[in-house]
Amino acid sequence: MTGFRLFCTSFGFASLATGLLLLIATILSGCKETSQQRQTSEDSRPALNQTCPRAERRDGSGPARSSEFTYSARITQLPQDAREVRVWLPVPQSDDNQEVSKVEINAPYRYTTHTEHIYGNRMAFFELHEDIPQEIPFELKFRATRYEDRKEVDLEFPTEKAGQFLQPSRLGAIIPEVEEIATRIRDTRKDPLSQMSEAYSYVLGNMEYKKEGTGWGRGDTRWACSARYGNCSDYHALFIALAQALGVPATFEIGFPLPQDKKQGSIGGYHCWAHFYLGEKGWVPVDVSEGDKNPDKREYFFGAHDANRVKFTTGRDIWLVPRQKGEPLNFFIYPYVEVDGITHEEMELEFSFKDL
């Protein structure tokens, strides 16, 4: 992202309340296949995996991963004549799929914590009005235990807000290309689960995971449909837009990946994923980009999130608390800074973890 520099490598809700588990005995995955709209075999279309027991959370059964996470930031190149600097930092919190504890924020100035009311994202905030230095360092440390998500999750979104999750974000727009794809899916897949399975397969078959040039990494459906490559944000922007075009509520979540093959080390940048909602099944986890990067786990990631991640925030087009003077945030994973009411992007970031 322009304006950011990472020490480690280049890089590319929190839920509203504690979720209630919606237990289901079985999930019908034998969706009838008819005509092909893409050159893909019937076996390549994933169904919600029902062959493995779904992990129970917080009782010690099923896959889980505990780690200590360090999030270091240094705001740089602050103007000497700056009169006001405002800083917001995303703070993770516990939900149905993770337990967060021992949160420590080390900042050189007094901060306050806040929760915005749309998605329930938590944040720390501080501001300066005098004696503003050219650099401001701060650090967030916490412990997290993340549980495999292979259950439908009732995220407790009030019924009256259901329409919120059918409304696209500014960059995740339902453009004509998305409408056309959704129409083709709707014409050949009649039930919502098989439609979402086909949407998942469409993104897998028409996107490539790579980070080249500029334009990727913003979760932009126009980019995804034209360039057909990008990172996790681009994959899930397209998937969520397809879900919404099909009348299926869908959510965006963002945090950090925990490398599966390491027990400690640096992390290059964020990772994001999604849930979609089916009334009789609840919130279904999906991770399209991980399914693309791991072909042998494509079926798994349609209906599952592994434990190799930690979530920070939910949603897009986010208004912070106190409210920022700039536009709503595309997504909230890195610190957001305003200098005299103008977005300031110059900062150095470093992320690391250690398994416990």
Secondary structure, DSSP 8 states (H G I E B T S, - for coil): -TTEEESS-------SS--EE---S---------S-SSS--GGGS-----SS----SSSS-S-EEEEEEEEEEEE----TT---EEEEEEE---BTTEEEEEEEEE-SS--EEEE-TTT--EEEEEEE-SS--S-EEEEEEEEEEEE-B-S-EE----GGGGGGGGS--SSS---HHHHHHHHHHHHH--SHHHHHHHHHHHHHHH-EE---SSS-SS--HHHHHHH-EE-HHHHHHHHHHHHHHTT--EEEEEEEE--TT-SEEEE-S-EEEEEEEETTTEEEEE-HHHHHH-GGGTTTTBS-B-SSEEEEEE-SSB--SS--SS--BS--SS-EEEETTEEE--EEEEEEEEE-
